[in-house]
Amino acid sequence: MDIDIPKGISVKQETRFGKPCIEGTRIAIVDLLNLLKMGYSIKEIPAQYPGVTLKQVKTALDYAAKIIGKEEVLEINSAG
């Protein structure tokens, strides 16, 4: 899967086991997605992580959308 990592996102094995994070933090993009799942709005997320901006949150979510959009779906034949 070839997706460029945008400025503001880092992927380092030594930080959160290589999960994509907001650059300069240990806040993984999946953490932001979990807040959305719990009902937080995009505008409310920066308040949960002091120092994180709305722009960083939007960059992270845009990156997540690109990753999901590039996923391959494989058909599984369970009939045997």
RODOPA-798888 format. One line per field, with one value per residue (C-alpha): x, y, z; residue in one letter. Coordinates in steps of 0.5 Angstrom, whole numbers. Layout:
BEGIN
x <- (X, ...)
y <- (Y, ...)
z <- (Z, ...)
residu <- (A, ...)
END
This chain:
BEGIN
x <- (0, 3, 1, 5, 6, 4, 7, 5, 4, 10, 11, 17, 17, 20, 13, 7, 10, 10, 3, 2, 2, 1, 8, 12, 7, 5, -2, -4, -9, -13, -14, -17, -22, -24, -26, -30, -33, -35, -38, -33, -34, -27, -27, -27, -21, -16, -18, -17, -10, -6, -2, -5, -9, -15, -11, -7, -13, -16, -9, -9, -16, -15, -9, -14, -19, -14, -11, -18, -20, -14, -15, -16, -22, -21, -27, -27, -31, -34, -37, -31)
y <- (0, 6, 12, 18, 20, 27, 33, 33, 25, 20, 13, 10, 3, 6, 10, 7, 0, 4, 6, 13, 19, 26, 28, 30, 26, 19, 21, 15, 17, 11, 15, 20, 15, 12, 19, 20, 13, 15, 21, 27, 32, 34, 41, 38, 33, 38, 40, 32, 33, 40, 42, 39, 43, 42, 43, 37, 33, 34, 32, 26, 24, 25, 21, 15, 16, 15, 9, 6, 8, 4, -2, -9, -13, -20, -25, -31, -37, -40, -46, -50)
z <- (0, -2, 2, 3, 11, 11, 15, 22, 22, 25, 24, 29, 31, 38, 39, 40, 37, 30, 30, 26, 31, 31, 30, 37, 41, 43, 41, 36, 31, 33, 40, 36, 32, 39, 42, 36, 37, 44, 41, 42, 36, 32, 35, 42, 41, 42, 49, 51, 49, 51, 46, 40, 35, 31, 25, 27, 29, 22, 19, 23, 21, 13, 14, 17, 12, 6, 9, 10, 3, 0, 4, 0, 1, 0, -1, 4, 2, 8, 4, 4)
residu <- (M, D, I, D, I, P, K, G, I, S, V, K, Q, E, T, R, F, G, K, P, C, I, E, G, T, R, I, A, I, V, D, L, L, N, L, L, K, M, G, Y, S, I, K, E, I, P, A, Q, Y, P, G, V, T, L, K, Q, V, K, T, A, L, D, Y, A, A, K, I, I, G, K, E, E, V, L, E, I, N, S, A, G)
END
